[in-house]
Amino acid sequence: MKYIRRNGSWTAIVSLPDRRQRRLTARTKAELDQLVTALKESIAKNTYASGGRITVADLSERWLSSVGPTLAAKTLQRYASIVKLHINPILGTKQIQKLRPYDLDEAISTWRNSPRRDLKKRKNAGKLTARTVAHIFQTLSIMLHFAVKRRLITVNPCASVDPPRPEHREMVSLDPKGVAKLFEVLHGTELEFAVVAAVGTGLRRGELLGLQWRDVDFENARLSVCRAWERVGLVSQYKEPKSVRSIRTISLPRFVGEALKAQRHEQSKRFIAAGLGRPTSGTPVFDRLDGPGEPYNPATFSTKYARLAKGAGIDATFHGLRHSFGSLSLVAGADLKTISAAMGHSAISVTANTYLHVAESLNRENADRLDGLMEAAIAKLTSEAS
């Protein structure tokens, strides 16, 4: 380290642990000594941030490269898209060590008024939804937390900003009459048995399309969720389920077992007609009509379902069928722990929060039934008291 006096001020050049040098300047030598001492203490305590002139764009590249091998391909693609379309255009040139909470406030305001890039029509005149803005901010916070862990910055500025809140989306699920109408509309279509299975098991779309016949145990009326089918860009592939709890075994209602047997029968006829013999244990349970043994493109599958449902005036999305399973299971008397395990939720609290409105309704009904049961006893007690 050396001191330099020039133009009425003092400058010190300090060597850093990463072999770079840091230039400190003050009006007096005493003030400079204090700055040097503070810097040396932060280095000694391992709290020194070495981010230097790293920008948000530089950080995003480091972060995506670091976390890429640990993430599912679709998750990585979503993060990369958020960085490219939303974070870097607004904050990319800013140095992470100079990033302040007011910079984030301005960015959030810009995102809220930004047009959609996918040109999808929305009620908010084509602007980003509150949920999308919340996802952008969450991604930025994760990225800056990575910078803190790598000691590029000492504090995550997102911690000093109120995160944008996503809008509440009412969960759309079907009651028994709605399910009956859906089954009637889909009867005889290529998605009939897949939709029946979705309603009766609560499987996610990727899990349903990832089912193979080896996963179905007809004798014991159950199936195992071992994988999911996804499409990332132009590549379709099997992957492990969403989480450890997503790897699970589900007991099958009788109507689902019958639907799966009918699916196997119809599939076998198509295979034989195409000269392919019979389906094997590794054949997808729900394959394309135009490609025997080939899984659906998940997006194509959802589009086919949406067209059929919309034509019948049914508002529930395919993911809404999963919610229908959860709601109907609660009404049928299943407890939250059982439903959580069947749906592969990461924690029972997720199930409780998702189906809170159903649980509250059932509690009200239970209280009313209790009133009915106790009416005579309470009337007698009241009359005796008077």
N, C-alpha and C positions, 0 to 999 in steps of 0.2 A: 504494500500500500504506500502511496506517496501523496503528499499535499502540494497543491499548486495555487499560488496567489496570482490572480489576473483581473484587471479592470475593477479593483476594489472589492472582489469577492474571493472566497476560498473554495477550492475544489479538491475532493479526495477521490482517488481511483482505487476501488476495493475489488480484490479477486474473489470470485464466488465458487462454491463447491462444484458447479457444473462447468468450470473452467472459463466462464465468461467473466467480464468485468462490469462493475457497477460504478457509475459516476455520480457522486453526491456533491451538491453545491449549497453554500450558505454565505451569509453576509460577514460573519466573524468566524474566527478559528474555534472559539468556544462552542458556537452553535454547530459547527461542522463536527467537532468531537462528539457531541451528543448524537448526531445522526449516525456517525460511524459506530458508536457504542451500541445504539439500538439495532443496527443492522447485524452486527456481530452476535448480539444476544439472540436475535431471531434465528440466525444460522445455527447457533449452538443448541437452541431449543428445538430445532428441526421444524420451525414454523415459517421459515422463509419461503415465499412463493417465487418460483423461477420462471413464470410464464413469459416474462419479457414482453416482446411485441407480438405475441401470438394472437391472432384474430379469432373471432368466432368461427369463421370459415375454416381456418387452420385446425381449430379444435374439433370441429365437426368431422373433419377427415380422419383425425387421429382416433376420435371416439368410435366412429363406425368401423374402422379397421380393427380396433381392439375388441369390441363387443360382438362383431360379426360372427365369429366362430361359435359363440355361446348362444346365439339366438336362432329361433326358427326362421326359415327363409322368408316367410311372409311378414313376420315382425320386422326383420331387418329391412325389407323392401318398404314397409310403411314408414319406418324411421327415416330412411334415406329420402323418401318422397317429401316428408314434412320439412326436413332440412333444406332440400333443394327448392321447394316451392314457396316456403313461408319464412323460415328462420334466416337463411343466408341473404335473401333479397333485402331484408330490413336491417339485420344486425351483423351480417357477414364481415364487413370491413372494420368493425369496432374491435379494439384490443380488449381481451378478456380482463386484464388487470384494471382497465379503465371503465369497465361496464358498471353502471350505477342503477339503482332501482328506478330512477326517473326514465332511464333509457328503456327499461322493460315496460313501464307504464305507457310510454309512447308507442312501443311496439304492439302492445295489446290493443290499444286504440286503433292502430293501423290495421291489425288483423280483423278486428270487428267490422271494419268498413271495407274490407277487401272483397273483390268479386270471387266467386268460385272459379276454380281452374278446370273443373270437369264438366262445366256447362249444364249440370243437372238443375232442373227447376226446383225451386224451394219457395215457401211462402214468404221468405224474407227478401224477395226480389233479387235472388241470385247471390246474396252475400254469404260469407262463411257463417255456419251455424255456431251458436255458443258452445256446443259440444266440440266442434272442430277447433275453435280457439283454445278451449281448455286442453285438448290433446297437444296442440302446438306448444303451449306454455309448459305442460308436463314434460314433453320431450326436451325442451330447452333446459329445464331444471335438472333432469337426469344427466344431460350432457355436461352442465356446469358442476354437478356433483362429482362427475368423473374427473374434472379439472382440479377440484379440491383434493381428491384422493391422490392424484398425481403431483400434488403440491405445485400446481401451476398458478393457483390463486388460493388465498387463505380462507375466503368466505364466499358462499354461493349467494349472489345478489337476489336470486329468486326467493330466498327465505325472507326477505324484507318487503315482498310484494304480495298483496292479496291475490291469490290465484283466481282466474276467471271461473265462474261457476257454469257448468253445463245446464241447459234447460231440462226441466223434468219431462221425461217422455212417458206418457201413459202406456203401460204394458197392455198389448192387445192379445187376448187369448180367447179361445172358444169354449163355450159351455157345451153340455151334452147335445143340445139341439143343433148348435153350430157344427159340432163334430159330425153328427148324423147327416147334416146337409152336405158337408164337405165330402164325406164318404160316398154319398149318393151321386154327387157331381163327378167324382173321379172314377166311379165304377166303370170298368172296361177300358180305362186309359193306361198308358204305360207307367204312370206314377202311382197308380192305385195302391199297390202293396207297400211301396216305399213310404207313402204318407201315413198309411195305417200303422206301420212300424214306428214312424216318428212320433205320432200321437201317443202310442202305447209304451214307448221307452224313454222319450225325452232326449234322444241322441242329438248331438250337434250335426249339422249338415255334413261336415268332413268325416265325422265318425260313422255316420250312416253309409256314406259312399265308400268308406274304407272297410266295411264289413266283408269278410270272406266266409264261405260256407264252413270252414274249419272252426269259426268262432261261434257257430250256432249249435247248441246242444238240445235237440228236440226231445230226447228222452227225459231230461230233467227240466225242460221248459226254461231255459236261460240262454243268455248270450254273453260273450266276453268282448269288451272294448279294448283292443290292443293297438290300434293304429288309426290314423285319419288320412284322408285323401285331400290333397290341396293342389292348386295351380298357382305358380308364381311366374309372372311374365308369360313366356311361351312354354314353360316346363311344368309338367304334371308329375306328382310324386307322392309316395306314401311317407308319412312322418309319424313320430310318436305323438300320442294325444297331448292335449294342452298342458296338463300337469300330472304329477304323480297320482293324485286322487282321481284323475280322469281315466286311469287304467283300472277298470272295474268289471264286475259281473252283475248283470241285471236279470232279475226274474221276469219271465214273460207272461203277460195276461194271455188267456186262451185265445182271444181274438187275434192277437199278434202272431201266436204260433201257427194258427190256421192260415193267416195271410202269408207267412214265410213258406209254408208248405206249398201254397198255391203258386207263389213266385218261383219256387224251385221246379215245380211241374211245368210251368209255362216256359221257363228258361231252358229246361231240358229239351222241350219240343223244338225250340228255335235252334239249339245247338245241333241236334240230330238233323234237322232240315238243312242246316248249313254244312253238313258233313264234318262236324267237329267232335262227334262222339257225345259223351255226357260231360257236364261241368265237373271240375275237380274240386278238391277241398280248398284250393287257392283261388278259385274263381270268385270275382266280386258278386255279392248277393244281388246287388242292383246294378245291372249293366245296361248299356245302350241298346236300343232295338236295332239301330243301324250298325252296330259293331259288337256282336256277341262276345262276351267276356271282357269287354273294354269298359272301364269306369266312365261315368259322366264327367264332363267339364263342370265343376261346381257351379259356376256362373250360369251355364246353360241350363243346368238342372233347376236352379232357382227361377230362371226366366220362364221355363215351361210351367212350373208350379204357379207362378204369379199370374200368368195368362189364364190358366184354368180357374184359379180362385177368383180373379177379378170378373171373369165372365159369369160367375155364379153369385156375384155380389158379396163375396167373403173378404173381409178386410185383413185378416191375419196373414202376416208374412210366413215364410217357411220357418224362420226362427221363432215365430209366434206359436208354432205347434209344440216347440219345446216348453214354452211357458204354459201352454194348455195342459201339457202333461203334469207340470208342477201344481197348477191350480186344481185340476181335477183330482190329483192324488190327495191333496189336502182335504178337499170336500169329501172324498171317499173314506177319510179317517186315518190316513198315514201321518206319522209324526215327521217333524222337520228333519230329524237325523236320518231317517230312512230315505226321505226325498232327496236330501243333500247327497247321500252316498250314491243313489241311483243316477242323479244328474251329473255327478263328478265335479261338484262345486269345490273350490279350494278350501272353504270353511263353511260351517253351518250358519255363520252370521250372514254370508252372502245369500243363502236360501231364505233366511228370516227377513232380510231387508227387501229381497225381491218380491216375496209373497206376503208382505206385511198387511196389505189391504184385504187379502183373502183371509188371513188369520184373524184380523179384527172383525170381519164379517161373521166368521164362524163363532168367535167369542160372543158376539151379540146374539146369534141364534141360540147358543148354548144357554145364555142367561135367560132368554125368553122361555126356553123349554123348562129350565129350572123353576121359573115363575109358575109355569103351568103345573108342574109336579107338586109344588109346595103350596098351591093356592088354597086347598082345603085346610091344610094344617095351619097356615097363617091366618085364615079366616076364623078358625076356632080359637086360636091364641088371642086374636084381637077382640073377639066377643067376650071371652073370659076376662080379659083385662078391663073391659068396660063395665 
